[in-house]
């Protein structure tokens, strides 16, 4: 059977059209890939700056806040949590104190870490840490109030904790006192993987506790006069 030239021309034309359609499809795919790459580059480059939204522990009264604004209750909660962990020596202060400093180093300013290490070395030199067990807990009824957090700047706060410090050596109680600790918290956005709070304890040797008398516990907290 002889194929007419017209039929051959139609076949060639159809193959040419199919090839053109395929090329057009490839071009569209390449353009889409380029757009995707540019979008990902823009997202990773321009949008990589993470914005924090701090949520206070208690929202029963509602909340109005802004990105990167740290509410006072959260400052207090952070200070109490870090301070409690630093003073958590469950078995032996000689091992537990340095272990806690190391574990919490991402939540301490370099100056605070140096001050704690100096305090640890001094206590070790006097033999005060051997077999010493320590725990700290908030005094019942002396929890957060707005007066307990003073805003220094948008990046620094003072806070006061009223705690019950209990110590024992070899199972024998040696200390059970009520103390008021002045602490300073600052922004410390160094490593979000280690410290998602973006806050740190900024302690020094001058931050000494005040011994509380039992008759003071029933009174509303008043900020001490003077600087930390």
C-alpha positions in Angstrom: 0.0 0.0 0.0 1.4 3.3 -1.0 1.3 6.1 1.6 0.5 9.5 0.1 2.8 12.5 0.6 0.0 14.4 2.3 -0.3 11.7 5.0 3.5 11.8 5.6 3.3 15.6 5.9 0.6 15.4 8.4 2.6 12.9 10.5 5.6 15.1 10.4 3.6 18.1 11.4 2.0 16.3 14.3 5.4 15.1 15.6 6.7 18.7 15.3 3.8 20.1 17.2 4.2 17.4 19.9 7.9 18.3 20.2 7.0 22.0 20.5 4.5 21.2 23.2 7.0 19.2 25.1 9.6 22.0 24.9 7.0 24.5 26.1 6.2 22.2 29.1 9.9 21.9 30.0 10.2 25.7 29.8 7.3 26.1 32.2 8.8 23.5 34.6 12.1 25.3 34.6 10.5 28.7 35.3 8.5 27.1 38.2 11.7 25.6 39.6 13.5 29.0 39.3 10.6 30.7 41.1 10.7 28.1 43.9 14.4 28.5 44.4 14.1 32.3 44.5 11.2 32.0 47.0 13.2 29.6 49.3 16.2 31.8 49.1 14.1 34.8 50.1 12.4 32.9 52.9 15.7 31.7 54.4 17.5 35.0 53.9 14.9 37.6 54.7 12.6 35.8 57.0 15.1 33.9 59.1 14.9 36.4 61.9 12.6 34.7 64.4 10.2 36.9 66.3 9.4 35.8 69.9 6.0 36.2 71.5 6.3 35.8 75.2 3.2 34.3 76.9 2.9 34.9 80.7 2.2 31.8 82.9 -1.2 33.1 84.1 -3.6 34.3 81.4 -6.8 34.2 83.5 -7.0 38.0 83.4 -6.3 38.1 79.6 -3.3 39.6 78.0 -2.2 42.3 75.6 1.4 42.0 74.5 3.8 42.6 71.6 6.5 40.7 69.9 9.7 40.6 71.9 8.0 42.3 74.9 8.7 40.2 78.0 5.8 40.2 80.6 6.8 40.7 84.2 5.3 37.4 85.4 7.4 35.5 82.9 10.6 37.3 84.2 9.7 36.2 87.7 9.0 32.6 86.6 12.3 32.4 84.7 14.3 33.8 87.6 12.7 31.4 90.1 13.1 28.4 87.9 16.8 29.0 87.1 17.6 29.9 90.7 15.8 26.8 92.1 17.7 24.6 89.7 21.1 26.2 90.6 20.3 25.4 94.3 19.1 21.9 93.7 21.8 19.6 95.2 20.1 16.2 95.7 23.1 14.2 96.9 26.4 15.9 97.3 27.2 19.6 96.9 30.7 19.0 95.7 29.4 17.2 92.6 25.9 18.8 92.3 26.9 22.4 92.5 29.4 22.4 89.6 27.1 20.0 87.6 24.2 22.5 87.9 26.4 25.5 86.9 27.5 23.6 83.8 24.0 22.4 82.9 22.5 25.9 83.2 25.4 27.8 81.6 23.2 28.8 78.6 20.9 30.6 81.0 23.7 32.5 82.8 25.7 35.6 81.7 29.4 35.1 81.6 29.8 37.3 84.6 27.2 35.3 86.6 28.9 32.0 85.7 32.2 33.4 86.9 30.7 34.6 90.1 29.0 31.2 90.8 32.3 29.4 90.0 34.1 31.7 92.4 31.5 31.0 95.1 31.7 27.2 94.4 35.5 27.3 94.7 35.4 29.3 97.9 32.9 26.8 99.5 34.9 23.8 98.3 38.1 25.3 99.9 36.3 25.6 103.2 34.8 22.1 102.9 31.3 23.4 103.0 30.0 21.4 100.0 31.0 17.9 101.0 27.9 15.7 101.3 25.8 18.8 101.5 22.2 18.5 100.2 20.3 21.7 99.4 16.8 22.6 98.1 15.0 25.8 97.6 11.3 26.4 97.3 9.1 29.4 97.2 7.5 30.4 100.5 3.8 29.7 100.5 1.9 32.9 100.1 5.0 34.8 98.9 4.6 34.2 95.2 4.6 36.6 92.3 3.2 40.1 92.6 3.8 43.0 90.2 5.9 44.7 92.8 8.4 41.9 92.7 9.6 42.8 89.2 11.1 46.2 88.5 11.7 47.1 84.9 15.2 48.7 84.5 15.1 48.9 80.7 13.4 46.9 77.9 16.3 44.4 78.3 16.9 44.2 82.0 14.8 43.6 85.1 15.2 43.3 88.9 13.2 40.7 90.8 13.0 39.5 94.3 12.3 35.9 95.4 11.2 34.9 98.9 12.3 31.3 99.4 12.8 28.7 102.0 16.3 27.3 101.8 16.9 23.9 103.5 20.3 22.1 103.8 21.5 18.9 105.4 24.8 17.1 105.7 24.8 13.3 106.0 21.1 13.4 106.6 21.3 15.8 109.5 19.6 19.2 109.1 22.0 22.1 109.3 19.9 25.0 107.8 16.3 25.9 107.4 15.9 29.6 106.8 13.6 32.1 105.0 15.5 34.4 102.6 14.8 37.2 100.2 17.1 36.9 97.2 17.5 39.9 94.8 18.2 38.8 91.3 18.8 40.5 87.9 17.5 39.2 84.6 18.7 40.4 81.2 18.1 39.6 77.6 20.6 37.0 76.4 19.6 35.9 72.9 22.8 33.9 72.1 21.6 30.4 71.1 17.9 29.7 70.6 18.5 25.9 70.5 20.0 26.0 74.0 18.1 28.9 75.5 14.7 29.4 73.9 13.7 32.0 76.6 16.3 34.5 75.3 16.9 35.5 79.0 19.7 35.0 81.5 20.5 35.4 85.1 23.0 38.2 85.6 24.3 37.6 89.2 27.3 38.9 91.0 28.9 38.8 94.4 26.9 41.8 95.6 23.6 40.0 95.4 23.3 38.8 98.9 20.1 37.4 100.4 18.2 39.1 103.3 17.0 37.0 106.2 13.3 37.2 106.6 11.5 37.3 109.9 8.2 35.4 110.3 6.3 38.6 111.1 7.3 40.0 107.6 5.6 37.2 105.8 2.1 38.5 106.4 2.9 42.0 105.0 2.6 43.0 101.3 5.9 43.0 99.5 7.6 46.3 99.1 10.6 46.9 96.9 13.8 47.6 98.9 15.3 51.0 98.5 18.6 51.3 96.7 20.2 49.3 93.9 20.9 45.6 93.7 
